[in-house]
Amino acid sequence: RGGGTFVGNADSTSPAAATSPPAVAAATLPAVPTIPVVPTIVGVPNTVAEGVLNPNEVKPPASGTRKARVLYDYEAADSTELALLADEMITVYSLPGMDPDWLIGERGNQKGKVPVTYLELLS
């Protein structure tokens, strides 16, 4: 009775199921071209890929730079960061869209991201 109809349904869905995986694969293809966008920033950690410019290419804002005393030695993880020595004085400022846990620090002609937790911000 109904069993025969069910078997017919199963047979008719088999070809549909066979065409489904290629459709799924095609749907994932548009995501592939977005992948090469990230490797264009070679050797830069994800924190920088969030739209923050290379610290060496940015200029401090017209207002809003502050002096900061470094509390602890800090070893830069990469070229976007500034290594710090305890008790030195640096100039710091924030950039729009930047992670709030980091500031841009300047010492002479050296410039880079520095962790806020390593600094005592002065007025």
N, C-alpha and C positions, 0 to 999 in steps of 0.2 A: 504494500500500500504506500504509505508515506515514505518508506525506506527507499523505494525506487526513485522517488522524486529527489530525496536528499542526495543520493549518489550522483544524480544528474547535476545537482547544484555544485557538488564538490568537483566534478569534472569541468564544469564551466568556469569555476573560479581558478582552476590551476593555470590556464594561460594568463589570466589577469595577474596572478601572483608572480608569474615568470616575467611579466613586463614591468612589474613594480620596482625591483631592485635597480634597473638602469635609470628609471625616473628619479629614484632617490639619489643615485650617484650624480645625475645631472644637476639636481637641486643643490648639491654640496659644491659643485664646481665654482660658482661665483665667489665663494669664500677664498678660493686658492689665490686669486690675484692680490688680495690684501696682504698676504703673508710677506712678500718681498719688501713691503714698506718698512718693516722693522729692521731688517739687516742693513739698511742704508745708514743707520747709526751704528757703525761698527765699534765694538768694544765699549759701548756706553751702557751703564746699568739702566734697568727699567725706570728708576726714579727720574731719570733725565728725559726719557721718552714721553713724559707727560706734558710735553709742549714747553718745557723750560729750556731756554737757550743755553748754549755753552757759556759758562761763567766768564770765560776769557773774551767773549764777544759782546758782553752787556756793559752798559754804562750805569753808574749809580743814579738813582732818581735825584731830581733837583733838590728835593728836601727829603729828609727821612734817613740819612745816614747817622749811625751812632757809633760811639766808641764802645769797645767791649774788652774786658780783661779775660784772658784765657785761664780757665780753672785747672785743666788737666792737659797733659800731652795728648795729641791726637794724630794718628798716622793716616794720611790720605789713602783711601781705598783705590782711587784711580785719578786720572788727570783732571777730572772735573772738581775734585775736592782740594782743599787747602790744608796742608799739614800744620799743626799747631804745637806750640810749646807753652807749658804752664807759665803763667805770670806775664806773658807778652801782651801788648796792646794792639788791637787790630780795629779797623773800621768795618762795620757790618751794615747790611741793608737787606730788605726783602724784595722780591719781585712778584708781580701779579701771577697767580696760578701756581706759585711755588709751594712745596710741601711746608706746612707751618713749623715742622720740627727742624728746618734747616734755614740758614741765612747765607747770603753771599758775603764772604769775608775778603778784606783786602789788607795786604801788608806790602807797602812799597809798590812794586809793579807786579806782584803776585796776587792772583785772584782765584777764588774757588768757593765751593759750597762748604759750610762748616755746620756741625750739629749744635743747635741752640743749647742743649744740655751741658755743653762744655764751656759755656760762656757766662760771664757776669756782665749783663748789659748796663752801661753807665749812661747818665743823662747827657 
